[in-house]
Amino acid sequence: MRAPSIGHGVFTLICLLAMTEPTWAPSSWRSLPAGQQPEWPDAEALAAVRERLGALPPLVFAGEARGLLAALGEVCEGRAFVLQAGDCVESFRDVTAAAIREKLKVLLQMSAVLTYGATLPVVKVGRIAGQFAKPRSEPTEVVQGVELPSFRGHVVHSDEPTAHARIPDPERLVQGYYHAASTLNLLRAFTKGGFADLTLVHTWNREFVASSPAGQRYEALADEIGRALRFMQAIGIDLEHERSLHEVNVWTSHEGLLLDYEEALTRQDSLTGQWYDCSAHMLWIGERTRDPAGAHVEFFSGVHNPLGVKLGPSATPEDVATLAERLNPGRVPGRLTLIARMGAERVRDALPPLLEAVRRTEVPVVWVCDPMHANLVRAPSGTKTRHFDAIMAELHGFFAAHREVGTWPGGVHIEFTGEDVTECLGGSEAVLEEQLDRRYETLCDPRLNGRQSLDLAFRVAELMRAV
């Protein structure tokens, strides 16, 4: 919905001002059932941590979140595409310059492939600077033959396989804040300080990626980009002062799982008087916590960040229509992203009814495909893995469903790492079952490595061209 007589930015601001119920407060969720929360052993210690977090500076600002909202609004209109990617769960141990740089390299590579291959702007959203917690399907897991509380992320407890290490510790929420702040600081330095300069497109290709078929294809594309830039310069275009060539926006996101943490980092914007969750630019609600009557939907209905909701194969048209109305009553383009995670075998049949149901509500949404989470399998050794062919099959089904209904397939949401891991099977330079244990380093679920991520980007670009 757009107003014909006023600027789109002004109209969006009016919608934002009208979005929050007058009775909403950052603590409103406390009267409702909240799933997937740790069993904190000391309520007083948790309250003290929440108070300390509430006094710390915001990690992101309301104006930045509105910038992402505008970018996602372009995706709503079919004029851009979302690449949301990063770790399954971030590790405190990996908050290092090298690890963050390598993840950013892969994200920039994938973005270059998608932008050049499909001639569309790419909105880059990282699962970064806050993805320290994970929901779990079971309360316990067996590690080295011992049954322990399931690992829920470093912001909750240690991953060490002992009962004592798995006791939730609220002090880790504060550690999570500082690790997120360090990551954000470095991410901003890289993206605004020259590392993301498009003229350096060749330097993003890591050695272990460059030797692969996808890496060689990327090098050829980088050559084409270089020639295009030299042509533009030759005809008199001032590339030196074109900021979009030298700087990029990489927005942060994570699953808004731990509501004590999210509440503590929620701030009232001095410009609009509205509430923003300043732990990230974008937050999403998981498949296990998307109950419209639950605490997570209540909390996020009142903050004005761009929001996502994961939708598994159990989601019904009624569920999705209710969530769309509840989370985007102002019908603001870019406010709500629906992230489908149906599975390769189900997406083709399960997704079209949801697309139709949301279209009938006339609530603008961004549709994104998460082809990772519903395609988890176990190798004969018992190791959790995903097969690249299944990931691509779900992406093909996602694009086919949108073609059938006539809606815009707005993006892809994947778990990847910049390291040369062997966690997911297949790809153009196939990881085999017997290689899984060679570099299986994830703290939770398997991730694509750099070669597989780049391979996926080329294939998605081809799907985008066919839309």
N, C-alpha and C positions, 0 to 999 in steps of 0.2 A: 504494500500500500504506500503510495507516495502522494504528497499534496501538490497540486499543480501551481499554487500561487506563492509558495515560499520555497527557499532553498532546501535541498535535501538534508544538509547538515543541521539546519534549524529544526526541520521536521523530525529528524531522528532524535534530537535532544528532547523535544516535546514528548515523543513516545517514551523515551527513557524516564522522564520525570513522572509519567503516568503509570509506570510499570509496577512499582512496589505497592503492595497493600499497606494502608496506613498503620495497621496493627503489627506489621512485620518488624522484627528486631533480630540482630545477629544471633541471639540466644533462643529464638522462637522454636527451633528444632528440638529443644530439650524435652518438650512435652510429648514427643512422638517416638515411635520405635525406630531405633538407629541400628541398622545391621552392620556387620563387619568392623565393629569398634573393638579395640584391644580391651582385655580385662585388666585395666590399670589397678595395681594393688593398693595404691595410696591416693585417695581422693583429694586430700589436702595438698599433697605434693603436685598433683595434676593442676589443681586450681592455682597454685603459686606459679607454676610454669606458664599457665595461660595468661596470668597477669603480667609476667615478665615479657612474654611475646607481644602482648598488647601495647607495651610501652616502647617497643623497638620500631625503627623506621620501616615503612612499607618496602617490599621488595620490588614492586612495580607501581606505576601510577595510573590513576583513572584515565588521564588523557591518552596514555599508551594503549590501554584497553579499548578506548573508543577508536583509536587508529586501527586496531585489528578488526573491530566491528565493521568499520567502513570497508576494509579489504575483503572481509567475508561477505559483505553486502554485494560486492562485485561478483563473487562466486555464485550467490543466489541468482543473479541475473544471467549466469552462463558466460560471463566475461573473464573468468579466472578459474584457477584450479588450486586445490589445497594439497600440500604435501605435509603430512603430520608424521613425524618419525623420531625414533630414539630408543633408548634402552627399555627393556621389559620392566626392570626396576633398577634405579640408579644405586650405585654402591658408594658409601662414604669413602671407601678406599680409592675410588676412581675419580675423585674430585681433584684432578691434576691438570696442568696445562696441556700435557701431551694427549691425555685421553679425550679432553674436551675438543682440542684441535682436530683430532682424527675423526671424531663424530661429525664435527662441522664440515670437514672436507667432503665426507660422503653425502651429507645433506646438500651441499653446494653443487656437487657433481650431479646428483639426481635432479636437482632443480634446473641446472643448465640443460640437461637432456630433455626434460619435460617442456621447458620454455621454448627451446630451439626446435624440438621435434613437433610440437603441437601449436606453436606460435600463439601462446597464451601466457599471461602473467601467472606466476606460481606464488601462492601465499605459503610461506615457509613457517611451520609451527613445530617446534621441538618438543618431544617428551623429555624435558630437561629442566634442571634447576628446581626440582621439587618432586620428581617421580620416585620418592623414597619409600613409599608404602604400597602394599599389594593386598587385594582381597584374596581369600582362599576358599576353595570349595569344601575343604575338610579342616576340622580344628587341629588335627594331628597329622604327622607324617613320620615315616620310618627312615632314619638316617643311620647308615652303618649298623643296621640291625636293631637300633634302639628307637622306640616310639617317643616322639617329642612334640611339643606344641609346634604347629606349622609356622615356618618363617614368614613374617609379615612385613619385612623391610627394615632397613637400618634405622629408620626414624622411630621404630617401635622397640627393637631389641637386636641382639647380635645374631649373626648366622652361624655361630659356633654350635656344634652338635652336642650341647649339654643342656640339661633342664634349667640350670641357673642362668645360662646365657639367654634363654628364651623367655625370661620374665620381662614383661613390658616395663620400660623405664621412661617416665615422662621427661627426664632431662634430655633424652634423645630428640625430643621435639625442638628444643633450643639448638642442639647440634645440627638438626636438619635445616633450620633457618640459616645458620651461618654457612653451611655447605651450599645452600641454594644461593646465598648472597655472593659467595666466592665464584660460583659457576656463572652467575649473571654478570658479574664484573668482567670476567674474562671473555664471555660471549660478546658483550658489548664492545670490548676492545678489539676483538677479532673482526666483527662485522662492520665496525665504523672506522677502524684504524688501518685499512689497506689489505688485510688478509683476504677479504672477500672481493677484491677488485677483479672485475671480469677480464681485464687484460692479463691476469695471472691464471687463467683458466687451466693451463697445462700443469701448473704446480700442484693442483689438487689431486692429481692421480698418484696414489701411493704405489710403491714398487710392486707389492704383491697383487695389486689390482691391475696395474699396467700390463703385466705379462699375460693376462687372461683375455679371452675373446671380447668380453664386454669392455675391458680396459683399452684394448686396441681400437675398438669401435669408438670409444670415448675420445681417444687421441685424434682420430680422424675428424670427429665433430669439433673438437677444440681448434683444430687447424682451420675449419670452416668459419668458426666464430672469429678467429684472429684475422682471417682475410676480410670478413665483413667489416670488422672494426677499422682495418687499414683503408678499406674503400671509403668508409664514411669520413675518415680523416682526410683522405685525398681530395674529396669534393668540398672540403671546407667546413665540415661539422666540427665544432669545438668539443672534442671528447674529454679534454682535461677537466673542464668545468661541469660536466654532466654527472651529477652526484649518483644517479641511479646505476652508473657503470662502476663506481668505486666503493659504494656502500650498499648494504642490504639490510632489510629488517628480518630478523629471526625472532619470532614470538615464542614465549614459553607457555607450556601447558603441563598439567598433570591431572591424574584422577583425584577429585576432591573427596578423598575417602575419610580422613581423620577429622571429624567435625570440630573437635576442640582446637586443633591447629588452625583450621580455616576460619573459625569464629574469631580467634585471637588476632588474625591478620586482616580482618575486615575493617575498613576505614570509611568514614563519611567524607565524600568529595567536597572540597571547599567551593568549587564552582557551581555544582548542581544541588548539593545537599543530599545526594543519593549515595547508597552504599556500594562499595566495590570490595571484592576479595582480592587483596593486594599481595597474595602469595604467588600469583601467576597472571599472565594476560588472559588465558583461557583455562577453564576448569571443565572436566567432564564427570558425569555421573555414570557409574558402572552398571553392567547388566544385573548384578546382584543387589543393587541399591536403588533401582529406578522406580520403586513403588510410589505411585502418585500420592499416596497417603502417608509416606514415610518421611523420616527426618531429613534425608539428603535432598529430596525434591523440595521440601519446605524451605530448607536453608537457601538453596540456590535459586529459588523463585524470587528471592529478595535482593540478590546482588545483581549488578548491572554489567558484569563481564560477559563476553561471548561464552556460551555454554555448549557442551556436547552431552549427548546421551548415547550410551552403547545399547544396541538392540540385538539380542540373540534370537534364535529360531522360535523361542516360546512367545515372542512379542506378538500381540494381536493388533489388528487395525484399531480396535477400541482403545487399547493401551496407548498406542502411538498418538492417536488423535487427542487423547486426554493430556498427554505430556506436552504436546505442541501448544495446546491452549493454555495450559498451566504455566509453562516456562516462557512463552512468548505472546502474552495477551495483547501487547501493544503492536504486534505484527511488524516488528522491526527487522528489516533484512540484515542478516549476519548475526543476529542474536543467538540463534539456535542451530546447531549442527547435529544431525542424526547419523550415528556411526553404526552401519550394519555389519554384524559379525555372524553370518548365518551358517557358514560351512559350504564347502564346494558342492556337496550333494543336495543342499536345500535351498541355496540362494535363488535359483531360477524360479522356483515355485513360491517361496515364502516372501520374497521382497515385493513383487508387484502389488499385492493387496495393501501393503503398508504405504507404498508410494501413492496409490489411489486415495487411501484414507486421509493422508496429510493434504493432498491436493484439494480434497473437498472442504477441508477446514479453512482454506485460503491463508493459512499461516505460512509465511516464507521460511524455508529451511534450506540448509546446505546438506546434501546427501554425500556421505563419505563411506568408503568401503574399508573395513578392517578385515583383511583376508587371512589373518594370523590366528586369532584366538579360537575359532571354531574348527580349526584343522590340526589340532594337537593330537599326536599319536605316540605310541611307545614302540621303540625298536625291539627286536627280539631280546636284546640285553636288558630291557626294562628302562632304558634311557628315554626321557621325553624328547620328542623331536617334531619337526614339521617338514613336509615335503614341498619343495618349490613348485612342483606340478600342481599340487592341490591349491597352493596359494594363488597361482595363476588361473586355475579353473574357477575359483571364486571370483576373481576380478573379471574374467570373461562373463560370468553369469551376472555380475553386478551391472556391467555395461549393457548387456543384452536386456535386462529387466528395464533399465531406463529407456532404451530404444523402444521397447514395447509400449510403455506408458506415455512416453513423450516428455520425460523429465530430464534434468541435467545431472549427469554423474559427476559430482563436484570435487571428488578428491579421493586420496588413498591414505590409510593410517597403518603404519607398519612398525615392527620392532626390529631394530638393527643395531649394529655396533661398527665402529671404525676398525676393529681389530680383525685379525685373520683367524677367526674362530671356526670350529667345525661343530655347529649345533643344529643347523637345518640341512636336510638332505637335498641333493639335486642341484639344479642350476646348470648354466652352460658349461661350467667346469665343475662337474658333479662332485659333491661330497657324498661318499659312500658310507653305508652302515658301519663298516669296520673302521672308519676314520672318525666316528663321532667322539670317541674318548680322547682323541689326539689333543684337541684344544676346546674342551667343553667347559666354559668358564662362567656361564650365566648363573645368577643367584636364584633365578626362578624358572622362567620359560625360555625356550630356545629362540635365538635371534639370527637374522640374516647377516652374513658377513659383507664386506665391502663389494666383492665381486658379484655376489647374488643381488645385492641392493641395486647396483648399477644395471645389471641384467634386467631386473624388474622394471627399472625406470624406462629403458628402451622399449620394453614390451607395452608398458602403459601408454607411452607416447604414441605407439601405433594404434592402440585402442581409442585414444583421444582423437586421432585424425579421422577415424572411421565414424565418429559421432555425427 
